[in-house]
Amino acid sequence: MRHEEELSIVIKTIMLEQPFYGLFLLNVNKEFSKRVPTAAVTIEGINYKLIVNPDFWDSLSDNHKQGLILHEAKHIVFGHLLMRDSFSNHKLANVAMDCELNQYINSELLPDGAILPETLEEELDIILSEKAGTHYYYNAINKQLQEQQGQGNPDKACNGGMGGDGLPDTLDDHSTWDEMADNMSEAERKLVEKQAEHLIKQAAEETLKSRGHLPGGVQEIYNRITQVTEAKFNWKAYLRQFVNGSIRSTMKSSRKKINRRLEKQDVPGKKYLRKVNMLVAIDTSGSVSSNELKEFMNEIHHIHKNGAEVTIIQCDTRINSIDKFNPKMNIEIKGRGGTEFDPVIDYYNKNRSQFTCLVYFTDGECHCEIKPQGKLLWVLSSVSKINEYLPGPQIKLN
């Protein structure tokens, strides 16, 4: 238990100095094991795990223990585990990734031999920009090594911690990433990516809520995860015109509006609220790409932003989920089979009194037999074609 207690103390220290990473690490599984020579992060199921060799841990100073844990956490936050497979030279990718993230760790927390732009400049005779990202370092180092090989000097600076390929060895272990990549399907990769985004978003929002600041590099990642682009359709005008005449009304008390019959008693009046309650269907069939789904979710955000209550119904050949939309919710896409529009239209017809209208986001690659009994708008993705056989008006996102 000694190692676990020490790790807990290190994470508490990180929590005080960098709240985001402290909160993030609370949701990462941890294990001390000799199955790695130093330290590593890996994926088990859809969750991330930090593995530390106990002997290696004991060899580190308190500062270097903190730096090590931050280093491993940043590999997850920066998306390195899923990114490395896109590079042909994995060892070079390891070096480029370490070069990127070590710049976001205080120098006193880094051990001797930590990979940084200045150490690579000295060893490889190369000039590198600061905090330029993994892809930049990968391409710049690769170009320099190729030039050196072309000049008949492929082993330039192959001393110290340099390998025969001219690259330094990373201090942590990345071998678990190869095992992970070999055994992970594309669907599993997407689930892992979503899980990481969820953990980052959760830690970031808790940090910001307590008036903390997001550390370097994380603000850009958080912005990307939560980014909502401009709407591709004028939902404000649609909500005003298309659904006019079928809006549910509610009342609330209002001090601004005096009840004239009881004016002397200072009784508040009643204010009528016109509320749009929309059933929004998402076609989650296999023919709809991830980019199209992202496009749909962006438009749904703007529908809600313009004052509508939104109930999301996911459907491929059957209805897979029905949920009230909340902009803070993480929506798990369910389905990815064939396409049928009738289940949603049937549900809409049977629950017609609950909804102002139905908006159906789809690629349009199907037809329907059931006639809608209320207002229906088909919204086709930007890469779709108008389907003249669908009942009701259609728009295509540009």
C-alpha positions as CSV (number, residue, x, y, z in Angstrom):
1,M,0.0,0.0,0.0
2,R,3.0,2.3,0.4
3,H,3.3,3.0,-3.3
4,E,-0.5,3.7,-3.6
5,E,-0.4,6.1,-0.7
6,E,2.6,7.9,-2.2
7,L,0.8,8.2,-5.5
8,S,-2.2,9.6,-3.8
9,I,-0.1,12.3,-2.1
10,V,1.5,13.1,-5.5
11,I,-2.0,13.5,-7.1
12,K,-3.1,15.7,-4.2
13,T,-0.1,17.9,-4.8
14,I,-1.0,18.1,-8.5
15,M,-4.6,19.0,-7.5
16,L,-3.4,22.0,-5.5
17,E,-1.0,23.3,-8.2
18,Q,-2.8,22.2,-11.4
19,P,-6.5,21.4,-10.5
20,F,-7.4,20.2,-14.0
21,Y,-4.9,17.4,-14.0
22,G,-5.6,16.5,-10.4
23,L,-9.3,16.1,-11.2
24,F,-8.5,14.3,-14.4
25,L,-6.3,11.8,-12.7
26,L,-9.0,10.9,-10.1
27,N,-10.9,9.2,-13.0
28,V,-7.9,7.3,-14.4
29,N,-7.3,3.7,-13.1
30,K,-3.9,3.1,-11.5
31,E,-1.7,0.1,-11.0
32,F,1.9,-0.6,-9.7
33,S,3.3,-3.5,-11.7
34,K,6.6,-4.8,-13.0
35,R,5.1,-5.6,-16.4
36,V,6.4,-2.3,-17.6
37,P,10.1,-1.2,-17.1
38,T,9.3,2.4,-16.1
39,A,5.8,3.8,-16.5
40,A,3.1,3.7,-19.1
41,V,-0.5,4.5,-19.9
42,T,-2.7,2.0,-21.6
43,I,-6.4,1.3,-22.4
44,E,-8.5,-1.4,-20.8
45,G,-12.0,-1.6,-22.2
46,I,-12.8,2.0,-22.8
47,N,-11.0,3.3,-19.7
48,Y,-7.4,4.5,-19.3
49,K,-4.9,3.0,-16.9
50,L,-1.7,4.3,-15.5
51,I,0.9,1.6,-14.8
52,V,4.1,2.3,-12.8
53,N,6.9,0.0,-12.1
54,P,7.4,0.1,-8.3
55,D,11.2,-0.1,-8.5
56,F,11.4,2.7,-11.0
57,W,9.1,4.7,-8.8
58,D,11.4,4.3,-5.8
59,S,14.3,5.6,-7.8
60,L,12.7,8.9,-8.4
61,S,12.7,12.1,-6.3
62,D,9.4,13.6,-5.1
63,N,9.6,16.3,-7.9
64,H,10.3,13.7,-10.6
65,K,7.4,11.5,-9.4
66,Q,5.1,14.5,-9.9
67,G,6.6,15.1,-13.3
68,L,6.2,11.5,-14.3
69,I,2.5,11.4,-13.4
70,L,1.9,14.7,-15.2
71,H,3.7,13.4,-18.2
72,E,1.6,10.2,-18.4
73,A,-1.7,12.2,-17.8
74,K,-0.8,14.5,-20.7
75,H,-0.3,11.6,-23.0
76,I,-4.0,10.8,-22.5
77,V,-5.2,14.4,-22.6
78,F,-3.3,15.2,-25.7
79,G,-4.7,12.2,-27.4
80,H,-1.4,10.5,-28.0
81,L,-2.5,6.9,-27.5
82,L,-4.9,7.0,-30.4
83,M,-2.7,9.3,-32.5
84,R,0.4,7.3,-32.7
85,D,-1.0,4.7,-35.1
86,S,-1.3,7.5,-37.8
87,F,2.6,7.7,-37.9
88,S,4.6,5.2,-39.9
89,N,7.7,5.5,-37.6
90,H,6.4,4.8,-34.0
91,K,9.7,5.5,-32.3
92,L,9.9,8.9,-34.0
93,A,6.3,9.5,-33.0
94,N,7.2,8.7,-29.4
95,V,10.0,11.3,-29.5
96,A,7.7,13.9,-31.1
97,M,5.0,13.4,-28.5
98,D,7.3,13.6,-25.6
99,C,8.9,16.8,-27.1
100,E,5.4,18.3,-27.3
101,L,4.1,17.5,-23.8
102,N,7.3,18.0,-21.8
103,Q,7.2,21.7,-22.6
104,Y,4.0,21.9,-20.5
105,I,5.8,20.5,-17.4
106,N,7.9,22.7,-15.1
107,S,11.6,22.0,-15.7
108,E,12.3,21.1,-12.1
109,L,9.8,18.2,-12.4
110,L,11.6,16.7,-15.4
111,P,14.4,14.2,-15.0
112,D,17.7,14.4,-16.8
113,G,17.4,13.2,-20.3
114,A,13.8,14.5,-20.8
115,I,13.1,15.2,-24.4
116,L,12.7,18.9,-25.2
117,P,13.3,21.1,-28.3
118,E,16.6,22.3,-26.9
119,T,17.9,18.8,-26.2
120,L,16.9,17.7,-29.7
121,E,18.5,20.8,-31.2
122,E,21.8,19.9,-29.6
123,E,21.7,16.2,-30.4
124,L,20.3,16.4,-33.9
125,D,21.7,19.8,-35.0
126,I,18.2,21.1,-35.7
127,I,16.2,24.2,-34.8
128,L,12.7,23.6,-33.5
129,S,9.9,26.0,-32.6
130,E,8.3,25.9,-29.1
131,K,5.0,24.3,-28.4
132,A,4.3,23.5,-32.1
133,G,2.6,20.2,-31.7
134,T,3.4,16.5,-32.3
135,H,3.0,16.6,-36.1
136,Y,5.4,19.5,-36.4
137,Y,8.1,17.8,-34.4
138,Y,7.6,14.5,-36.2
139,N,8.0,16.1,-39.6
140,A,10.8,18.4,-38.7
141,I,12.9,15.6,-37.0
142,N,12.1,13.2,-39.9
143,K,13.3,15.7,-42.5
144,Q,16.5,16.3,-40.6
145,L,17.3,12.6,-40.2
146,Q,16.7,12.1,-44.0
147,E,19.0,14.9,-44.8
148,Q,21.7,13.5,-42.6
149,Q,21.3,10.1,-44.2
150,G,21.5,11.7,-47.6
151,Q,24.8,13.2,-46.6
152,G,26.2,9.8,-45.6
153,N,25.9,10.6,-41.9
154,P,22.9,8.6,-40.6
155,D,24.3,8.1,-37.1
156,K,25.1,11.7,-36.3
157,A,24.9,12.4,-32.6
158,C,24.3,8.8,-31.8
159,N,25.8,9.1,-28.4
160,G,24.5,9.5,-24.9
161,G,20.9,8.3,-24.9
162,M,20.7,8.1,-28.7
163,G,19.9,4.9,-30.5
164,G,21.4,3.7,-33.8
165,D,18.6,5.3,-35.7
166,G,19.7,8.7,-34.4
167,L,16.7,9.1,-32.0
168,P,16.8,9.4,-28.3
169,D,15.0,6.8,-26.1
170,T,11.9,7.9,-24.2
171,L,12.0,7.5,-20.5
172,D,8.5,6.1,-20.2
173,D,7.3,2.9,-21.9
174,H,5.1,3.0,-25.0
175,S,5.1,-0.7,-25.9
176,T,1.6,-1.2,-24.4
177,W,0.4,1.1,-27.2
178,D,1.3,-1.4,-29.9
179,E,-0.5,-4.2,-28.1
180,M,-3.6,-1.9,-27.7
181,A,-3.6,-0.9,-31.4
182,D,-3.4,-4.5,-32.6
183,N,-6.4,-5.5,-30.6
184,M,-8.7,-2.5,-31.0
185,S,-11.5,-2.2,-33.6
186,E,-12.5,1.1,-35.1
187,A,-15.7,1.1,-33.1
188,E,-13.7,0.6,-29.9
189,R,-11.4,3.4,-30.8
190,K,-14.3,5.8,-31.1
191,L,-15.7,4.7,-27.8
192,V,-12.3,5.3,-26.2
193,E,-12.0,8.7,-27.8
194,K,-15.4,9.7,-26.5
195,Q,-14.5,8.5,-23.0
196,A,-11.3,10.6,-23.0
197,E,-13.3,13.6,-24.2
198,H,-15.8,13.1,-21.5
199,L,-13.1,12.9,-18.8
200,I,-11.4,16.1,-20.2
201,K,-14.7,18.0,-20.4
202,Q,-15.7,16.9,-16.9
203,A,-12.3,17.9,-15.3
204,A,-12.2,21.2,-17.3
205,E,-15.7,22.3,-16.3
206,E,-15.1,21.5,-12.6
207,T,-11.9,23.5,-12.8
208,L,-13.6,26.5,-14.5
209,K,-16.5,26.3,-12.1
210,S,-14.2,26.8,-9.1
211,R,-12.7,29.8,-11.0
212,G,-9.5,28.0,-11.8
213,H,-7.6,28.2,-15.1
214,L,-7.0,25.5,-17.6
215,P,-3.3,24.7,-18.1
216,G,-1.3,25.3,-21.3
217,G,-2.5,23.2,-24.2
218,V,-5.7,22.1,-22.4
219,Q,-7.7,25.2,-23.3
220,E,-7.4,24.5,-27.0
221,I,-8.3,20.8,-26.5
222,Y,-11.4,21.8,-24.4
223,N,-12.4,24.4,-27.0
224,R,-12.2,21.8,-29.8
225,I,-14.3,19.3,-27.8
226,T,-17.0,21.8,-26.9
227,Q,-16.9,23.8,-30.2
228,V,-20.2,24.7,-31.7
229,T,-20.0,26.2,-35.2
230,E,-22.5,28.6,-36.7
231,A,-25.8,27.1,-37.7
232,K,-26.2,26.1,-41.4
233,F,-29.9,26.8,-41.3
234,N,-31.9,29.8,-39.9
235,W,-33.6,28.0,-37.1
236,K,-34.8,31.3,-35.5
237,A,-36.9,32.1,-38.6
238,Y,-38.0,28.5,-38.9
239,L,-39.3,28.4,-35.3
240,R,-41.1,31.7,-35.9
241,Q,-42.7,30.7,-39.2
242,F,-42.9,27.0,-39.8
243,V,-44.4,26.1,-36.4
244,N,-46.6,29.1,-36.1
245,G,-50.1,28.2,-35.0
246,S,-49.1,24.9,-33.2
247,I,-47.2,26.2,-30.2
248,R,-48.0,25.0,-26.7
249,S,-48.8,27.8,-24.3
250,T,-48.2,28.0,-20.6
251,M,-48.7,30.7,-18.0
252,K,-46.6,32.1,-15.2
253,S,-47.1,34.8,-12.7
254,S,-45.6,38.2,-13.6
255,R,-45.2,41.3,-11.4
256,K,-44.7,43.4,-14.5
257,K,-48.2,42.5,-15.7
258,I,-50.8,43.6,-13.1
259,N,-54.0,41.6,-12.7
260,R,-56.5,44.5,-13.4
261,R,-59.4,42.8,-11.7
262,L,-57.4,42.5,-8.4
263,E,-55.2,45.6,-8.9
264,K,-55.8,47.0,-5.4
265,Q,-54.8,43.7,-3.8
266,D,-51.4,43.8,-5.7
267,V,-52.0,40.4,-7.2
268,P,-49.6,39.5,-9.9
269,G,-50.9,39.1,-13.4
270,K,-50.5,36.1,-15.8
271,K,-48.0,36.1,-18.6
272,Y,-48.5,33.7,-21.5
273,L,-45.4,31.8,-22.7
274,R,-45.4,30.3,-26.2
275,K,-43.2,27.2,-26.1
276,V,-42.0,25.1,-29.0
277,N,-41.6,21.5,-28.1
278,M,-39.9,19.7,-31.0
279,L,-39.4,16.0,-31.6
280,V,-36.0,15.8,-33.4
281,A,-35.1,12.5,-35.0
282,I,-31.5,11.5,-35.9
283,D,-31.0,8.9,-38.5
284,T,-28.3,6.6,-36.9
285,S,-28.1,4.1,-39.7
286,G,-24.8,2.9,-41.0
287,S,-25.0,5.0,-44.1
288,V,-24.8,8.2,-42.1
289,S,-21.1,9.1,-41.5
290,S,-19.6,10.4,-38.2
291,N,-19.1,13.8,-39.9
292,E,-22.8,13.9,-40.8
293,L,-23.8,13.0,-37.2
294,K,-21.5,15.8,-35.9
295,E,-23.2,18.2,-38.4
296,F,-26.7,17.1,-37.1
297,M,-25.7,17.6,-33.5
298,N,-24.4,21.1,-34.2
299,E,-27.8,22.1,-35.7
300,I,-29.7,20.6,-32.8
301,H,-27.6,22.7,-30.4
302,H,-28.8,25.8,-32.3
303,I,-32.4,24.7,-32.3
304,H,-32.2,24.5,-28.5
305,K,-30.3,27.7,-28.3
306,N,-33.2,29.5,-30.1
307,G,-35.6,28.6,-27.3
308,A,-37.1,25.3,-28.3
309,E,-37.5,22.3,-26.0
310,V,-36.0,19.4,-27.9
311,T,-36.7,15.6,-27.5
312,I,-34.1,13.6,-29.4
313,I,-35.2,10.2,-30.9
314,Q,-32.5,8.0,-32.4
315,C,-33.5,5.5,-35.0
316,D,-32.0,3.1,-37.6
317,T,-34.4,0.3,-38.4
318,R,-36.0,0.8,-35.0
319,I,-36.1,3.5,-32.3
320,N,-33.0,3.1,-30.1
321,S,-33.4,5.9,-27.6
322,I,-35.7,8.9,-26.7
323,D,-34.1,11.6,-24.5
324,K,-34.7,15.2,-23.6
325,F,-31.9,17.3,-25.0
326,N,-29.5,19.0,-22.7
327,P,-26.5,20.9,-24.3
328,K,-24.2,19.6,-21.5
329,M,-25.1,15.9,-22.1
330,N,-22.9,13.5,-23.9
331,I,-25.1,11.8,-26.4
332,E,-24.1,8.2,-27.2
333,I,-25.0,7.3,-30.8
334,K,-27.0,4.1,-30.9
335,G,-27.9,2.0,-33.9
336,R,-25.7,2.0,-37.0
337,G,-27.8,-0.6,-38.8
338,G,-30.2,-0.2,-41.8
339,T,-32.7,2.7,-42.3
340,E,-36.4,2.9,-41.6
341,F,-38.3,6.2,-41.2
342,D,-41.7,4.7,-40.3
343,P,-40.9,3.9,-36.6
344,V,-40.3,7.6,-35.8
345,I,-43.3,8.8,-37.8
346,D,-45.5,6.3,-36.1
347,Y,-44.3,7.4,-32.7
348,Y,-44.8,11.1,-33.7
349,N,-48.4,10.4,-34.8
350,K,-49.2,8.5,-31.6
351,N,-47.8,11.3,-29.4
352,R,-48.8,14.2,-31.6
353,S,-50.3,16.2,-28.7
354,Q,-46.9,16.4,-27.0
355,F,-44.9,18.0,-29.9
356,T,-45.1,21.1,-32.0
357,C,-43.5,19.4,-35.0
358,L,-41.0,16.7,-36.1
359,V,-37.6,17.6,-37.6
360,Y,-35.8,14.6,-39.1
361,F,-32.0,14.7,-39.6
362,T,-31.0,12.1,-42.2
363,D,-29.0,11.4,-45.4
364,G,-32.4,10.8,-47.0
365,E,-31.5,7.3,-48.3
366,C,-34.9,5.7,-47.7
367,H,-38.6,6.2,-48.1
368,C,-41.5,6.0,-45.7
369,E,-45.0,4.4,-45.9
370,I,-46.6,6.1,-43.0
371,K,-48.0,9.6,-43.5
372,P,-47.2,12.2,-40.9
373,Q,-50.2,13.7,-39.1
374,G,-48.4,16.8,-38.1
375,K,-45.8,19.2,-39.3
376,L,-42.6,17.5,-40.5
377,L,-39.3,19.0,-41.8
378,W,-36.6,16.8,-43.4
379,V,-33.1,18.1,-42.8
380,L,-30.6,16.4,-45.1
381,S,-26.8,16.5,-44.5
382,S,-24.6,18.6,-46.7
383,V,-23.4,15.6,-48.7
384,S,-26.9,14.2,-49.3
385,K,-29.3,14.5,-52.2
386,I,-32.9,15.7,-52.0
387,N,-35.2,12.7,-52.0
388,E,-38.4,13.7,-53.8
389,Y,-40.3,10.7,-52.4
390,L,-40.2,11.9,-48.8
391,P,-43.5,13.6,-47.7
392,G,-43.2,17.2,-46.6
393,P,-40.6,20.0,-47.1
394,Q,-36.9,19.2,-47.2
395,I,-33.8,21.4,-46.7
396,K,-30.2,20.5,-47.3
397,L,-27.5,21.8,-45.0
398,N,-24.9,23.8,-47.0
